[in-house]
């Protein structure tokens, strides 16, 4: 290889190195915007997942509340029926007692 060829290869290598360095600087300069965009995408993804989980938990809580309300309604109806049955079975006894209390006054 002649000296001129070696010098040309060195110059070519230097140009390639400068091109690589310029490209690296360009990537470095663009990196904050890339990071910001990735951060925005991740934030949107996490908020979306959080919204989905909140909706799921809310739906489950509503279902549990409805079940508990229905159970309370059943218990209330049962207690009311028992109270009405007690009232019906003791109506005459209470009426007689009340009558005696009024008469004895």
C-alpha positions as CSV (number, residue, x, y, z in Angstrom):
1,X,0.0,0.0,0.0
2,X,1.3,3.4,-0.8
3,X,1.4,6.3,1.6
4,X,-1.2,8.1,-0.3
5,X,-3.6,5.2,0.1
6,X,-2.9,5.0,3.8
7,X,-3.5,8.7,4.2
8,X,-6.7,8.5,2.2
9,X,-7.9,5.6,4.4
10,X,-7.1,7.6,7.5
11,X,-9.0,10.6,6.1
12,X,-11.9,8.3,5.2
13,X,-11.8,6.8,8.7
14,X,-11.8,10.3,10.2
15,X,-14.8,11.3,8.1
16,X,-16.7,8.1,9.2
17,X,-15.8,8.8,12.8
18,X,-17.1,12.4,12.5
19,X,-20.3,11.2,10.9
20,X,-20.8,8.7,13.7
21,X,-20.0,11.4,16.3
22,X,-22.5,13.8,14.6
23,X,-25.1,11.1,14.6
24,X,-24.5,10.3,18.2
25,X,-24.8,14.0,19.1
26,X,-28.1,14.1,17.2
27,X,-29.4,11.1,19.1
28,X,-28.2,12.7,22.4
29,X,-29.9,16.0,21.6
30,X,-33.1,14.2,20.7
31,X,-33.0,11.9,23.8
32,X,-34.9,14.3,26.2
33,X,-37.8,14.4,23.8
34,X,-37.8,10.7,23.3
35,X,-37.7,10.1,27.0
36,X,-40.5,12.6,27.5
37,X,-42.6,10.9,24.9
38,X,-41.9,7.4,26.4
39,X,-42.8,8.9,29.9
40,X,-46.1,10.2,28.5
41,X,-47.0,6.9,27.0
42,X,-46.1,5.0,30.2
43,X,-48.1,7.5,32.2
44,X,-51.2,7.1,29.9
45,X,-50.8,3.3,30.1
46,X,-50.6,3.3,33.9
47,X,-53.6,5.7,34.3
48,X,-55.6,3.5,31.9
49,X,-54.8,0.4,33.9
50,X,-55.7,2.3,37.1
51,X,-59.0,3.4,35.7
52,X,-59.8,-0.2,34.6
53,X,-59.0,-1.5,38.1
54,X,-61.0,1.3,39.7
55,X,-64.0,0.4,37.5
56,X,-63.6,-3.3,38.3
57,X,-63.4,-2.7,42.1
58,X,-66.3,-0.2,41.9
59,X,-68.4,-2.8,40.0
60,X,-67.5,-5.5,42.6
61,X,-68.3,-3.2,45.5
62,X,-71.7,-2.2,43.9
63,X,-72.5,-5.9,43.5
64,X,-71.6,-6.7,47.1
65,X,-73.6,-3.7,48.3
66,X,-76.6,-4.9,46.3
67,X,-76.3,-8.4,47.7
68,X,-76.0,-7.1,51.3
69,X,-79.0,-4.8,50.7
70,X,-81.0,-7.7,49.4
71,X,-80.1,-9.8,52.4
72,X,-81.0,-6.9,54.7
73,X,-84.3,-6.6,52.9
74,X,-84.9,-10.3,53.4
75,X,-84.0,-10.1,57.0
76,X,-86.2,-7.1,57.5
77,X,-89.1,-8.9,55.8
78,X,-88.5,-12.0,58.0
79,X,-88.3,-9.9,61.2
80,X,-91.5,-8.0,60.2
81,X,-93.3,-11.2,59.4
82,X,-92.3,-12.6,62.8
83,X,-93.4,-9.4,64.6
84,X,-96.7,-9.5,62.8
85,X,-97.2,-13.1,63.8
86,X,-96.3,-12.3,67.4
87,X,-98.8,-9.4,67.3
88,X,-101.5,-11.6,65.8
89,X,-101.0,-14.4,68.3
90,X,-101.0,-12.0,71.3
91,X,-103.6,-9.5,70.1
92,X,-106.3,-10.9,72.3
93,X,-104.0,-11.2,75.4
94,X,-102.9,-7.6,74.9
95,X,-106.5,-6.4,74.3
96,X,-107.7,-8.2,77.5
97,X,-104.8,-6.7,79.5
98,X,-105.5,-3.2,78.2
99,X,-109.2,-3.6,78.9
100,X,-108.4,-4.7,82.5
101,X,-106.0,-1.8,82.9
102,X,-108.6,0.7,81.7
103,X,-111.4,-0.8,83.8
104,X,-109.3,-0.9,86.9
105,X,-108.5,2.8,86.7
